[in-house]
Amino acid sequence: MLYDPEANILCWEVSRDNISKAKNFGSFIIHFSKTGKPVIIEILDASSFIGQFEKIKKLKDIKDIKRIVPAGN
């Protein structure tokens, strides 16, 4: 996994296959082989994505998540 701070892109190589095409999924670009297997996953605006990941990680620290009730209830 590589991070380019100037471009703010996180690049994850998941396969060593040759790249045939790429598809854009919002903040993600996935490069595929001829058989449709993901080869590289790029995360654009990676610092924002990592920030969201940290929020999710903090939720894992809550031991009894059943006690969380949506506002207004």
N, C-alpha and C positions, 0 to 999 in steps of 0.2 A: 504494500500500500504506500503510495507516495502523496505528499501534499505540496502544492506549489503556492506559497503564500502571496506571490505577486498576482497570480491569476485567481487565487482563492478557490482552487479546485483540488478535490481529493480524488485520486485515481486508484482503483482497486482492480488488479489483474486476477481474474478468477479462472482463466484457462490460457493455455499457450497456443490455442488454435489460431489460424489466420483470420483476420477480420474481413468480412464480406460487406457488411452494411452496419449502419448505426441508426438508432431511433431516439428521438428526444421525448422525454416524459417530464416536462416541466423543469425541475431543478436537477434532473438526472439525464445522462446520455448513456445508453447501453449499446455497446458495440457487439455485434453478433457474428458468428462463423457462418459458412454456407449452409450448415445444417440447423441453424437457429439457436445454437448454444451460446450463452453469454460469454464474452471473452474479456471485456473491460467494462467496468462500471465507473462513470465519472459523476461526481457530485459537485454541481456548480454552487457557488456561494456557500462553500463548505463550512466556513466559520459559523454561519447561521445554523446550519444543519447540526453541527457539533453542539452548539448551544442548546438546541432542542433535545438532543440526546442526553445532555446533562440533566435536563428537567425530568426526563423519563427515568434516568438512573436514580434520582432522588425519590421517585415514587416507589421504587423497589425497597427503599429503606423503611417504608411504612409497614409495620408488622401486621396490623389488623385493618386492611383496606375496606372491609365491610362496614366500618363505622363512618366512612366518608359519605355524607349525604349532600346531594345537590342543593344549592341555595334556593330558598323559598319553600323547603319541605320541613 
